[in-house]
Amino acid sequence: MKHLLFLFLLFLCLGATAQKKGQARVDSLLEEIAKAKNDTLKIFLLDNVARTYMLFNPKEEFKYMDQGIALAEKIHWKRGIANLNNDLGLMIGDTGNNAGAIAHFKISYALDKEMGAKVNQVNELNNIGRIYQRESNFSQATDNFYKALAIAEEIKDYQKISLVCTNIYQSFYTQRNFAKAAEYAEKALSNGELAHSPNDIGKALVQLGVVKLELKDTTAARSYMERSLKVYEDMGNRSQMATVLANLAQLEPTDNKEKIAKMQEADRIFNDIGELTVNSIGNVANLGSSCFELALKSPSPEKERYFQQAEAYLQKGLAQCKQVDNTEIVANLSNTLADLEEKRGNYKKALQYFRNYTAINDSLFSQEKKNDIAGLEGQHALALKDNELSINKLMLSSQRKTQWGLIAGLLLICIIAALLYRQSLNRKKTNTTLMVLNNQLDEANKIKAKFFGILSHDLRSPISNLVHFLHLQKEAPDLLPEDLQAQHQQRITQSAEDLLTNMESILLWSKGQMDNFRPNIKLVPVDDLFGYIKKFFGPTEQVSIRFSQTPGLAVSTDENYLQIIMQNLTSNAIKALNHSPDGVIEWNARKEGDKTILSITDNGPGINAEQVKALYEDNVEINERSGFGLHLIKDLARAIQYRISVHSQPGEGTTFTLSA
């Protein structure tokens, strides 16, 4: 045990004194290997040499890795075999041999699971996920990532949490779920800072920059990427520097030449270190797309030159994708090649590339795969919540009674509030009804007062005349000669008949005020109406009543209603002509369209505006000047849907017109 502890301390010391960059670090490590006499220490040193070469000269890394694995198997050191297989999987995976990489990772994972090395299990599951991700098998990739994340969170290893989150980010970003991608990039950054891990901080920063670029926030994107570039420059990590440069190039949307220059610089770095990764292939794909866009904006012959450059980069990208079996980038390259060949007029080739793009795109971005990833994320979230749920169960059981009590109280309050609200509505409704009834009662009282006023005015005159004649006949019958007695008798009879006629009119009018009383509409000949007026009034002193009409006219109305209207209009005209010599009243019936128009004209002194108001306004007070007649005429005409109009000039007479 003491011997092994010494070896680990020696390794740490060597690592601390050998923090040099690139070849200088390799030379220092090789010197230590030559001096080391312990095989375990040699394995550590060989592994470090290989990993250092991986950063700047990957071609040399396999030689030292093979030596390390052979030595570890020779001494049967499981921990060394596991570590070296994991590192070898990383190196092989970068060459595009995905199946070989997964095989080494699984060997490493099985040994570390057997030994309970949880940190290493996180690494191996994460690396397996990266290979599946490279093959665009996002469901398998995400499954392994979440398994790795669960272990990393269990042991609270911030660096590993950050590492896994950067890869989960990639799955969501590829599916264009930028909100989730940003969430995991933020988580990677915060945990990388807690772990003081520059490499993880740099990855998280560039990922956040890419998401911001997708969301069109170029200011934030540039800030994140420049911070990331500074981190990798300080580390001397040329591979990641190239990745950041390739992404920074996308921030030059208005200057394709500047964009292409930056991507070409990144491509030179990738080619120099011999790295073939998703980032390096993606940079080649973007180079092809940018050259194509520049060709579209360029005049001939530059157009064809840029078309050729674009095709060269796109074909190079397709070849690299085949090496690493990355179908996602193949889809993007095929789509761009389809557009390029279409612009050249090679429609057959364009169709072939487009079909290839469609088939791959439908396979990679189907809803089923998105659902698989979402389900895996949900499973991980549920696993994290299991412990919390077990603790919360006790709290929930004690809180349920309180909650039910609160719910019951709230329901009771709601019921009381509803009842009060309903009572308030009913009260308002009742008040409204009472207000309407009060208004109706008030109106009825007004009508009643109007009715009695009418009776008082229009019945007083004939009754007064009748009483006067009767008293005269009773008290001094001998004072009158026989001819005057006959005249008085005739006047008494006329007053009685007028009284009866007025009573009948009032009865008919009062019936018209009832809700359930309706006029009886029928076709009435005009001859019958004029005959009724002739018979009713007979010969009159100083007034001549004439009638004129087109033969055969008839009106559709209630006969009684219209007779009362005509009777009152005639009576009013006779009264107006009492003091006019040679008074003439003329009833006329004429046809206008499909309507029969009735009119009565007198040559009396005319009527004033105040009297006319009684025909059109309900609130006009009844007095001796307006009288019952016009109010009666208005109400009866309204009942049979007749319109009354009047034309009068002082000293020129008056004309009333009736029309249905």
C-alpha positions in Angstrom: 0.0 0.0 0.0 2.8 2.4 0.9 4.5 1.5 -2.4 1.4 2.3 -4.4 0.8 5.6 -2.5 4.4 6.6 -3.3 3.8 5.9 -7.0 0.7 8.1 -7.0 2.4 10.9 -5.2 5.3 10.6 -7.6 2.9 10.8 -10.5 1.2 13.9 -9.1 4.6 15.6 -8.6 5.5 14.8 -12.2 2.2 16.1 -13.4 2.7 19.3 -11.4 6.3 19.9 -12.7 5.4 18.9 -16.2 2.6 21.4 -16.9 4.3 22.5 -20.1 2.7 22.8 -23.5 2.8 20.6 -26.5 6.1 18.8 -27.4 7.9 20.2 -24.3 5.5 18.4 -22.1 5.8 15.1 -24.1 9.6 15.3 -23.9 9.5 15.8 -20.2 7.2 12.8 -19.8 9.4 10.6 -22.0 12.4 11.4 -19.8 10.4 10.3 -16.7 9.4 7.0 -18.4 13.0 6.3 -19.2 13.9 6.8 -15.5 10.8 4.9 -14.1 11.4 1.4 -12.8 7.8 0.7 -11.7 5.4 -0.6 -14.4 2.4 1.1 -12.9 4.1 4.4 -13.0 5.2 3.7 -16.6 1.5 3.0 -17.6 0.5 6.4 -16.1 3.2 8.2 -18.0 2.5 6.4 -21.3 -1.2 7.3 -20.9 -0.2 11.0 -20.3 2.1 11.0 -23.3 -0.7 9.7 -25.6 -3.3 12.2 -24.2 -0.9 15.1 -24.6 -0.2 14.1 -28.3 -4.0 14.0 -28.7 -4.1 17.8 -28.2 -1.6 18.7 -30.9 -0.4 15.6 -32.9 -3.0 12.8 -32.8 -1.0 10.6 -35.2 1.6 9.8 -32.5 -0.9 9.0 -29.7 -1.7 5.4 -30.7 1.9 4.1 -30.4 2.2 5.1 -26.7 -1.4 4.0 -25.9 -0.7 0.5 -27.3 2.4 0.2 -25.2 0.5 1.2 -22.1 -2.3 -1.3 -22.6 0.2 -4.1 -23.3 2.0 -3.4 -20.1 -1.2 -3.1 -18.0 -2.4 -6.5 -19.3 1.0 -8.0 -18.6 0.8 -7.1 -14.9 -3.0 -7.7 -14.8 -3.8 -4.2 -13.5 -7.6 -3.8 -13.9 -7.6 -0.1 -13.1 -4.9 0.6 -15.7 -6.6 -1.6 -18.3 -9.9 0.2 -17.8 -8.3 3.7 -18.0 -6.3 2.9 -21.0 -9.2 1.3 -22.9 -11.3 4.4 -22.2 -8.6 6.7 -23.5 -8.0 4.4 -26.5 -11.8 4.5 -27.3 -11.5 8.3 -27.4 -8.6 8.2 -29.8 -10.2 5.6 -32.1 -13.5 7.4 -32.0 -11.8 10.5 -33.3 -10.7 8.6 -36.4 -14.2 7.6 -37.2 -14.0 4.0 -36.1 -17.2 4.2 -34.0 -17.7 0.5 -33.5 -14.1 0.0 -32.3 -14.5 3.0 -29.9 -17.7 1.6 -28.3 -16.0 -1.8 -27.8 -13.1 -0.2 -25.8 -15.5 1.9 -23.8 -17.6 -1.1 -22.9 -14.5 -3.0 -21.7 -13.6 0.0 -19.6 -17.1 0.4 -18.2 -17.5 -3.3 -17.2 -14.2 -3.2 -15.3 -15.0 0.1 -13.5 -18.5 -1.1 -12.6 -16.9 -4.3 -11.1 -14.5 -2.1 -9.1 -17.1 0.5 -8.1 -15.2 3.3 -9.8 -18.1 5.7 -10.3 -16.2 8.6 -11.7 -14.8 6.4 -14.4 -18.3 5.0 -15.1 -19.4 8.5 -15.8 -16.6 9.0 -18.3 -17.3 5.8 -20.1 -21.1 6.2 -20.3 -20.5 9.8 -21.5 -18.1 8.6 -24.2 -20.5 5.9 -25.4 -23.2 8.5 -25.7 -20.9 10.7 -27.7 -20.2 8.0 -30.2 -24.0 7.4 -30.6 -24.5 11.1 -30.9 -21.9 11.2 -33.7 -23.9 8.6 -35.5 -27.0 10.7 -35.0 -28.6 8.0 -32.8 -29.9 10.5 -30.4 -32.1 8.2 -28.4 -29.2 5.9 -27.5 -26.9 8.8 -26.9 -29.3 10.6 -24.5 -29.9 7.3 -22.6 -26.2 6.9 -21.9 -25.8 10.6 -21.0 -28.6 10.6 -18.4 -27.2 7.4 -16.8 -23.8 9.2 -16.6 -25.5 12.4 -15.2 -27.3 10.5 -12.5 -24.0 9.0 -11.2 -22.2 12.3 -11.4 -25.0 14.0 -9.4 -25.0 11.2 -6.9 -21.2 11.7 -6.2 -21.5 15.5 -6.6 -18.6 15.7 -9.1 -19.1 19.1 -10.6 -16.6 18.6 -13.4 -18.3 15.4 -14.6 -21.7 17.0 -14.3 -20.5 19.9 -16.6 -18.9 17.4 -19.0 -22.2 15.4 -19.4 -24.3 18.5 -19.7 -22.3 19.7 -22.6 -23.1 16.5 -24.5 -26.8 16.5 -23.5 -26.9 20.1 -24.8 -25.7 18.8 -28.2 -28.6 16.3 -28.5 -31.2 19.0 -27.8 -29.4 21.5 -30.0 -29.4 19.0 -32.9 -33.2 18.5 -32.5 -33.4 22.4 -32.5 -34.8 22.5 -29.0 -32.8 25.6 -28.2 -34.5 26.3 -24.8 -33.5 22.9 -23.5 -30.0 23.2 -25.1 -29.5 26.6 -23.3 -30.6 25.1 -20.0 -28.0 22.3 -20.1 -25.3 24.7 -21.4 -25.9 27.0 -18.4 -25.8 24.0 -16.1 -22.5 22.9 -17.7 -21.0 26.4 -17.2 -22.1 26.7 -13.5 -20.7 23.3 -12.7 -17.5 23.9 -14.7 -16.9 27.0 -12.7 -17.5 25.2 -9.4 -15.0 22.6 -10.6 -12.5 25.2 -11.8 -12.2 23.3 -15.1 -11.2 25.6 -18.0 -11.9 23.0 -20.6 -15.5 22.5 -19.5 -16.0 26.2 -19.0 -14.7 26.8 -22.6 -17.1 24.2 -24.0 -20.1 25.6 -22.1 -19.3 29.2 -23.3 -19.1 28.3 -26.9 -22.3 26.3 -26.7 -24.1 29.2 -25.2 -22.7 31.4 -27.9 -24.0 29.0 -30.6 -27.5 29.0 -29.0 -27.5 32.8 -28.8 -26.5 32.9 -32.5 -29.5 30.6 -33.4 -31.7 33.0 -31.4 -30.3 36.0 -33.4 -28.7 37.6 -30.3 -25.3 38.2 -32.0 -24.0 40.5 -29.3 -24.3 37.8 -26.6 -23.1 35.1 -29.0 -19.9 37.0 -29.8 -19.3 37.7 -26.1 -19.6 34.0 -25.1 -17.5 32.8 -28.0 -14.7 35.3 -27.4 -14.6 34.3 -23.7 -14.3 30.7 -24.8 -11.5 31.4 -27.3 -9.5 33.1 -24.6 -9.9 30.1 -22.3 -8.6 27.7 -25.0 -5.8 30.0 -26.1 -4.6 30.0 -22.5 -4.8 26.2 -22.4 -3.1 25.8 -25.8 -6.0 23.6 -27.0 -5.8 24.1 -30.8 -8.7 21.7 -31.5 -11.2 23.7 -29.4 -9.7 27.0 -30.7 -10.5 25.9 -34.2 -14.0 25.0 -33.1 -14.6 28.4 -31.6 -13.1 30.1 -34.7 -15.5 28.2 -36.9 -18.5 29.4 -34.8 -17.2 33.0 -34.7 -17.2 32.9 -38.4 -21.0 32.6 -38.3 -21.2 36.1 -36.8 -20.2 37.6 -40.1 -23.5 37.4 -42.0 -23.0 40.4 -44.2 -19.4 39.7 -45.3 -19.1 36.2 -46.7 -15.4 36.6 -47.6 -14.6 37.4 -44.0 -16.7 34.5 -42.8 -14.9 32.1 -45.2 -11.5 33.4 -44.1 -12.2 32.5 -40.5 -13.6 29.1 -41.4 -10.6 28.4 -43.6 -8.3 29.3 -40.7 -10.2 26.8 -38.5 -10.0 24.2 -41.2 -6.2 24.6 -41.4 -5.9 24.0 -37.7 -8.2 20.9 -37.9 -6.1 19.5 -40.8 -2.8 20.3 -39.1 -3.7 18.3 -35.9 -5.3 15.6 -38.0 -8.6 15.7 -36.1 -11.8 14.5 -37.7 -14.7 15.4 -35.4 -18.2 16.7 -35.7 -16.9 20.2 -35.3 -14.3 19.8 -38.0 -16.8 18.3 -40.4 -19.4 20.9 -39.6 -16.8 23.6 -40.4 -16.2 22.1 -43.8 -20.0 21.9 -44.4 -20.3 25.6 -43.5 -17.5 26.5 -45.8 -19.3 24.8 -48.6 -22.6 26.7 -47.8 -20.8 30.0 -47.5 -19.0 29.6 -50.9 -22.3 28.7 -52.4 -24.0 31.8 -51.0 -21.1 34.0 -52.3 -21.4 32.4 -55.7 -25.1 33.4 -55.9 -24.1 37.1 -55.3 -21.1 37.1 -57.6 -21.0 37.9 -61.4 -19.5 35.5 -63.9 -16.8 34.1 -64.2 -16.3 34.4 -60.4 -19.7 32.7 -59.9 -18.5 29.4 -61.4 -15.2 29.6 -59.4 -17.1 29.9 -56.1 -19.5 27.1 -57.3 -16.5 24.9 -57.7 -15.1 25.8 -54.3 -18.5 25.1 -52.7 -18.8 21.7 -54.4 -15.2 20.8 -53.4 -15.9 21.6 -49.7 -19.3 19.9 -49.7 -17.9 16.7 -51.3 -15.0 16.8 -48.8 -17.6 17.0 -46.0 -19.5 14.0 -47.4 -16.4 11.9 -47.6 -15.5 12.8 -44.0 -19.1 12.0 -42.8 -18.7 8.5 -44.3 -15.5 8.0 -42.3 -17.2 8.8 -39.0 -20.7 7.6 -40.0 -22.4 11.0 -39.3 -25.7 11.0 -41.1 -26.9 14.3 -39.7 -24.3 16.4 -41.4 -24.8 14.3 -44.6 -28.4 15.5 -44.6 -27.3 19.2 -44.5 -24.6 18.7 -47.1 -27.1 16.9 -49.4 -29.5 19.8 -49.1 -26.9 22.4 -50.0 -25.7 20.3 -52.9 -29.3 20.0 -54.2 -29.6 23.8 -54.2 -26.1 24.1 -55.9 -26.9 21.7 -58.7 -30.3 23.3 -59.2 -28.7 26.7 -59.8 -26.2 25.1 -62.2 -29.2 23.6 -64.1 -28.3 19.9 -63.2 -31.8 19.1 -62.1 -31.3 15.3 -62.1 -28.4 15.6 -59.6 -30.3 18.2 -57.6 -33.3 15.8 -57.3 -31.0 12.9 -56.1 -29.4 15.1 -53.4 -32.7 16.4 -52.3 -34.2 12.9 -52.0 -31.2 11.9 -49.9 -31.6 14.9 -47.7 -35.4 14.3 -47.2 -34.9 10.6 -46.3 -32.2 11.3 -43.7 -34.0 14.4 -42.3 -37.3 12.4 -41.8 -35.3 9.6 -40.1 -33.3 11.9 -37.8 -35.9 14.4 -36.8 -39.0 12.3 -36.5 -41.4 13.1 -33.7 -40.8 9.5 -32.4 -37.1 10.3 -31.8 -38.0 13.6 -30.1 -40.4 11.8 -27.9 -37.7 9.2 -27.0 -35.3 12.0 -25.9 -38.0 13.8 -24.0 -39.0 10.5 -22.3 -35.4 9.8 -21.3 -35.1 13.3 -19.8 -38.3 12.6 -17.9 -37.0 9.3 -16.6 -33.9 11.1 -15.3 -35.9 13.8 -13.7 -38.1 11.2 -12.1 -35.2 9.3 -10.7 -33.8 12.5 -9.1 -37.2 13.2 -7.6 -37.6 9.7 -6.0 -35.7 10.6 -2.9 -37.5 13.9 -2.5 -40.9 12.2 -2.9 -40.1 9.7 -0.1 -39.3 12.6 2.2 -42.2 14.6 1.2 -44.8 11.8 1.7 -44.7 12.3 5.5 -45.1 16.1 5.1 -47.9 15.6 2.6 -49.9 13.3 4.8 -49.8 15.8 7.6 -50.7 18.7 5.3 -53.6 16.9 3.6 -56.0 17.4 6.6 -55.1 21.0 6.8 -55.6 21.4 3.0 -59.0 19.7 3.1 -60.0 21.9 6.0 -58.9 25.0 4.0 -60.7 23.7 0.9 -63.9 23.1 2.9 -63.6 26.6 4.3 -63.1 28.1 0.9 -66.0 26.2 -0.5 -68.2 27.3 2.3 -67.1 30.9 1.7 -67.8 30.6 -2.0 -71.2 29.1 -1.4 -72.1 32.0 1.0 -70.7 34.5 -1.4 -72.8 32.9 -4.2 -75.9 33.0 -2.1 -75.4 36.6 -1.2 -74.7 37.5 -4.8 -77.8 35.7 -5.9 -79.8 37.4 -3.2 -78.4 40.7 -4.4 -79.4 40.0 -8.0 -82.9 38.9 -6.9 -83.2 42.1 -4.9 -82.1 44.2 -7.9 -84.5 42.3 -10.1 -87.4 42.8 -7.6 -86.5 46.5 -7.3 -86.5 46.9 -11.1 -89.9 45.1 -11.3 -91.3 47.3 -8.6 -90.0 50.4 -10.3 -91.7 49.3 -13.6 -94.9 48.5 -11.8 -94.8 51.9 -10.0 -94.3 53.6 -13.3 -97.2 51.7 -14.8 -99.4 52.5 -11.9 -98.4 56.2 -12.1 -99.2 56.1 -15.8 -102.5 54.4 -15.1 -103.4 57.2 -12.6 -102.5 59.8 -15.2 -104.7 58.0 -17.7 -107.4 57.8 -15.2 -107.2 61.5 -14.4 -107.1 62.2 -18.2 -110.2 60.0 -18.6 -112.2 61.8 -16.0 -111.1 65.1 -17.3 -112.4 64.1 -20.7 -115.7 63.0 -19.3 -116.1 66.2 -17.3 -115.4 68.3 -20.4 -117.1 66.5 -23.2 -120.2 65.3 -21.3 -120.8 68.5 -19.5 -122.0 70.5 -22.5 -124.7 68.2 -23.8 -126.0 67.4 -20.3 -126.0 71.1 -19.5 -128.0 71.9 -22.6 -130.4 69.0 -21.9 -131.0 70.2 -18.3 -131.5 73.8 -19.4 -134.1 72.8 -22.0 -135.9 70.6 -19.5 -136.0 73.3 -16.9 -137.3 75.9 -19.4 -140.0 73.5 -20.5 -141.0 72.7 -17.0 -141.0 76.1 -15.4 -142.4 78.3 -18.3 -144.0 76.1 -20.9 -146.6 78.9 -21.7 -143.9 81.5 -22.5 -142.9 79.7 -25.7 -145.1 79.5 -28.8 -145.7 76.2 -30.4 -143.1 76.6 -33.1 -140.4 77.4 -30.5 -141.5 74.5 -28.3 -141.1 72.2 -31.3 -137.6 73.6 -31.8 -136.7 73.2 -28.1 -138.1 69.6 -28.2 -135.9 68.9 -31.2 -132.9 70.4 -29.4 -133.6 68.3 -26.3 -133.7 65.2 -28.5 -130.5 66.2 -30.3 -128.7 66.8 -27.0 -129.7 63.4 -25.7 -128.6 61.8 -29.0 -125.2 63.7 -28.8 -124.8 62.5 -25.2 -125.5 58.9 -26.2 -123.1 59.2 -29.1 -120.4 60.6 -26.9 -121.0 57.8 -24.3 -120.7 55.2 -27.0 -117.4 56.8 -28.2 -116.0 56.9 -24.7 -117.0 53.2 -24.2 -115.3 52.2 -27.4 -112.2 54.3 -26.6 -112.0 52.7 -23.0 -112.2 49.2 -24.6 -109.3 50.2 -26.8 -107.2 50.9 -23.7 -107.7 47.3 -22.6 -104.8 44.9 -23.2 -106.9 42.1 -24.7 -109.2 44.2 -26.8 -108.4 44.0 -30.5 -110.0 45.8 -33.5 -112.0 43.7 -36.0 -110.4 44.4 -39.3 -112.4 43.8 -42.5 -113.0 45.4 -45.9 -115.5 48.4 -45.5 -116.9 50.2 -48.6 -116.3 54.0 -48.5 -120.0 54.4 -49.5 -121.0 52.9 -46.1 -118.7 55.2 -44.2 -120.0 58.4 -46.0 -123.6 57.1 -45.5 -123.1 56.8 -41.8 -121.8 60.4 -41.6 -124.8 61.7 -43.7 -127.3 59.9 -41.5 -125.6 60.9 -38.2 -125.4 64.6 -38.9 -128.3 65.0 -41.3 -129.0 68.6 -42.5 -127.1 71.2 -40.5 -127.8 74.9 -40.1 -125.3 77.2 -42.0 -123.0 74.2 -42.8 -123.0 72.2 -46.0 -121.4 68.7 -45.9 -120.3 67.3 -49.2 -118.8 64.0 -50.3 -116.6 63.1 -53.3 -115.0 59.8 -54.2 -114.0 57.4 -56.9 -116.9 54.9 -57.2 -116.3 51.4 -55.7 -113.6 52.4 -53.2 -113.1 50.4 -50.0 -110.8 50.4 -47.0 -109.5 47.5 -44.8 -110.2 48.6 -41.2 -112.4 48.3 -38.1 -115.6 49.9 -39.2 -116.6 51.2 -35.7 -113.2 52.7 -35.0 -113.1 54.5 -38.3 -116.7 55.7 -38.0 -115.9 57.2 -34.6 -112.8 58.9 -36.0 -114.8 60.4 -38.9 -117.7 61.4 -36.6 -115.4 63.3 -34.3 -113.5 65.0 -37.1 -116.9 66.0 -38.7 -118.2 67.2 -35.3 -115.0 69.3 -34.7 -115.4 70.8 -38.2 -119.0 71.8 -37.5 -118.1 73.4 -34.3 -115.3 75.3 -36.0 -117.9 76.6 -38.6 -120.5 77.8 -36.1 -119.7 81.4 -36.6 -118.7 81.2 -40.3 -121.4 82.0 -42.9 -121.6 79.6 -45.8 -119.5 76.9 -44.0 -118.6 74.0 -46.2 -117.2 70.6 -45.1 -116.0 68.2 -47.7 -115.2 64.5 -47.3 -113.0 63.1 -50.1 -111.8 59.5 -50.9 -109.1 58.8 -53.4 -106.8 56.0 -54.5 -103.0 56.5 -54.1 -101.1 53.3 -55.2 -102.7 50.4 -53.4 -104.0 52.6 -50.5 -107.3 54.5 -50.1 -106.8 58.0 -48.6 -109.7 59.7 -46.7 -109.6 63.5 -46.0 -112.0 66.1 -44.5 -111.6 69.8 -45.4 -113.4 72.8 -43.9 -113.3 76.5 -44.8 -113.3 77.5 -41.1 -110.8 79.7 -39.3 -108.2 77.0 -38.9 -106.7 75.5 -35.7 -103.5 76.5 -33.9 -100.4 74.5 -33.2 -101.3 73.8 -29.6 -104.5 72.0 -30.6 -102.6 70.0 -33.3 -100.1 68.7 -30.6 -102.9 66.5 -29.1 -102.7 64.4 -32.3 -99.0 63.6 -32.0 -97.9 63.9 -28.3 -99.2 61.7 -25.5 -98.2 64.1 -22.7 -100.3 67.1 -23.9 -102.7 68.2 -21.2 -106.4 68.0 -22.0 -108.2 71.3 -21.8 -111.2 73.0 -23.2 -109.3 74.0 -26.3 -107.8 70.6 -27.2 -110.7 68.6 -25.7 -111.4 64.9 -25.8 -111.9 64.7 -29.6 -108.3 64.9 -30.8 -107.1 62.5 -28.1 -109.8 60.1 -28.9 -109.0 60.3 -32.6 -105.3 59.8 -31.9 -105.8 56.7 -29.7 -108.4 55.0 -32.0 -106.3 55.7 -35.1 -103.3 54.1 -33.4 -105.4 51.0 -32.6 -106.2 50.5 -36.3 -102.7 51.5 -37.4 -103.9 54.7 -39.2 -101.8 57.8 -39.7 -103.5 61.2 -39.3 -101.9 64.3 -40.7 -103.3 67.9 -40.5 -102.8 71.0 -42.6 -104.2 74.3 -41.4 -103.7 77.9 -42.2 -105.3 80.7 -40.1 -108.4 82.0 -42.0 -108.0 79.3 -44.7 -109.6 76.3 -43.1 -108.3 72.9 -42.0 -107.7 69.5 -43.7 -107.3 66.2 -41.8 -105.9 63.2 -43.9 -106.4 59.5 -42.9 -104.1 56.8 -44.4 -103.5 53.2 -43.4 
